[in-house]
């Protein structure tokens, strides 16, 4: 057994308890694919012929996540606008790269970027 490998005991499709070593690469791939370890283990066991593949597909569908939505922050947007306006008056053109977070400008041929960070309490 290599570092990061995991021993997993389960009941196979014939109802027999078995212990299998799951390689660490299975878990690295799960993180890359953003799936749970349970789904990754089930997929590995199905690929190796221990489990029925249809159960794995149903589990994977159930774990799909909705994209995270965030609320617009009008205060940060106003601050970035005001700072960008001040810099534009003093140094010329300003490019707002993220309306709630960043803007960039040039002085003497050098590019500068300002990032606004709101601290949490």
C-alpha positions, 0 to 999 in steps of 0.5 A: 500500500502506498501513502495516500491509498485507502483500504475500503471494505464494502459488500460487493454485487454478490453480497460478499464483504470485500476489502480493496485498496483504493489508490490515492490517484482516485481521490486526486481525480475526484478533487479535480472533477469536483466530485465526492470521495464516495462517488469516486470510490463507487466509480473505481469499484465499478470500473474494477468490476466490484459494483454495478455501474448504474448505482454509481451513475445515480449517485453522481447525478445526485451530487451535482452542485448548483453554481454559487451566486453572489449578491452584488455589493453596491458599496464596493462598486461605489468605492471602486468608481470613486477611486478610479475617477480620482486616479483618472483625473490625476493620471489619465485613463483608468481601466476598471477590470472588476467593478467591485474589486479592481482597476488599473492605470498607467503612470510614466509607462508603468502599469499599476493595479489597485485591488479593494478588499473588504475584511470580514468580522 
